[in-house]
Amino acid sequence: MKGQKKSPERMCLGCRTTHLKKDMIRVVRSPDNVYSVDMTGKSLGRGAYICRNEECFRRAEREHGFERAFKSKMEAAIYEALRKEIFKNEAAPEKS
């Protein structure tokens, strides 16, 4: 068992369960108070993690999970912009 690296885990703001960090989406608030989705996981700023599940995002919004994680109020427009950025691929209609 010695020498085996442990994979980093993070807790989802919505469902409050831990998952592998690489399987989650990181939302970051930059030092300039700009919120964005961090696909690399290396952007500067305070980060919070969410599952790749829209229900978890809705729950985190409803229960103010992002606001607690970032220690600041977030406007509805910020949530909507983040939702569009995270789930843009799933919202696109499939072509037959």
C-alpha positions in Angstrom: 0.0 0.0 0.0 3.0 2.3 0.5 3.7 4.6 -2.4 0.1 4.5 -3.7 -1.2 8.0 -4.4 -4.7 8.9 -3.1 -6.9 10.6 -5.7 -8.2 14.0 -4.6 -11.9 14.2 -3.8 -14.2 17.2 -3.5 -17.7 17.6 -2.1 -20.6 18.7 -4.4 -22.4 21.8 -3.3 -25.7 20.4 -4.4 -25.9 16.7 -3.2 -23.2 17.1 -0.6 -21.5 13.8 -1.6 -17.8 13.4 -2.4 -16.6 12.5 -5.8 -13.3 12.4 -7.6 -12.1 15.9 -8.3 -11.6 15.1 -12.0 -15.3 14.1 -12.4 -16.6 17.4 -11.1 -17.0 20.9 -12.4 -15.1 23.7 -10.7 -16.7 27.2 -10.5 -14.3 29.9 -9.5 -14.5 33.5 -8.3 -11.5 35.4 -9.4 -9.8 38.0 -7.2 -11.7 40.6 -9.4 -15.1 39.0 -8.3 -15.7 37.5 -11.7 -17.5 34.1 -11.6 -16.6 31.5 -14.3 -16.4 27.8 -15.0 -12.9 26.5 -14.7 -12.4 23.5 -17.0 -8.7 23.2 -16.2 -9.0 23.3 -12.4 -6.1 25.6 -12.2 -7.5 29.1 -12.5 -6.7 31.6 -9.8 -9.4 32.3 -7.3 -11.7 30.7 -4.8 -13.2 27.5 -6.2 -16.3 25.4 -5.5 -17.3 22.1 -7.0 -20.5 20.8 -8.4 -21.5 17.4 -10.0 -22.2 17.2 -13.7 -25.9 17.1 -12.9 -28.3 20.0 -13.4 -30.4 19.0 -10.4 -27.3 19.4 -8.1 -26.8 22.8 -9.6 -30.4 23.8 -8.9 -30.1 22.5 -5.4 -26.9 24.4 -4.7 -28.6 27.6 -6.0 -31.7 27.0 -4.0 -29.8 26.3 -0.7 -27.2 29.1 -1.3 -24.3 26.6 -1.5 -22.3 28.8 -3.9 -22.9 31.9 -1.7 -21.6 30.0 1.4 -18.6 28.6 -0.5 -17.7 32.0 -2.0 -18.7 34.0 1.2 -20.5 36.5 -0.9 -24.0 37.1 -2.4 -24.6 36.1 -6.0 -27.2 37.6 -8.3 -29.6 35.5 -10.3 -27.9 36.6 -13.5 -24.7 35.0 -12.3 -26.4 31.7 -11.6 -28.0 31.8 -15.1 -24.7 32.6 -16.8 -23.0 29.7 -15.0 -25.9 27.3 -15.7 -25.7 28.1 -19.5 -21.9 27.7 -19.5 -21.9 24.4 -17.6 -24.9 22.7 -19.3 -24.7 24.2 -22.8 -23.8 20.8 -24.4 -26.8 19.0 -22.8 -29.2 21.8 -23.7 -28.4 21.5 -27.4 -31.1 19.5 -29.3 -29.8 16.3 -31.0 -29.8 16.1 -34.7 -31.2 13.0 -36.4 
